[in-house]
Amino acid sequence: MTQTSAIRSFFLAGPAGRLEALLNEGAPGAKHAALVCHPHPLFGGTMHNKVVFHAMKTLNGFGFPVLRFNFRGAGLSEGTHDDGRGEVEDVRAALAWLEAEFHLPILFAGFSFGAAAGLRASCPDPRVDSLIALGTPVRVEDRTYGYKFLLACTKPKLLVSGALDPFGPRHELEQLAARVPEPKKLVIVEGADHFFAGHLAEMRRAIEEWVRERVASF
């Protein structure tokens, strides 16, 4: 895997104002660009989250330029939290920036809230050809996440969650994975919670193996 380290800090134009962003530069000749979205901003989620950081490092290790950004109202991003509705538009703005900057197919990855919002934006978007959902949330306190839109999503999908994740019970993720069309892969990390505490290496390995399997078709 190629190791890259240059980082660009900037703001990209979002629908509710400027969005704080970081780009980990890719290798010359990269075949893909990647976007990684962070967990719920009202509960401390930012683009510096550990799961997001490790997902970025894994994808950047393949030489992909990887964009992270803070959703509206998080960090230095303008706007206010919009219960996932406006955040879908934030993702679309980030995808538009990546496409304009690199003119490459995009691999989307998101963690928790970022997975839910990002999948909704990325599944129908022709700029995105592959999807990774980490810690996919199903039920979180008074919030229920629906994924009916995935039933029509034929893009390659990787779902990675912890066996002890209370927000995405194993049996519910297995039911979801069984219903969505191929190609798809569900990886349950034994002993891991929602944040993959103590199991980030296994999460990264799942991403690496899946991307490596996909490299031939990239």
Summary of the structure (lengths in Angstrom):
residues: 218
radius of gyration: 15.7
end to end distance: 15.1
largest distance: 45.6
contacts: 769
relative contact order: 0.15
helix: 33%
strand: 26%
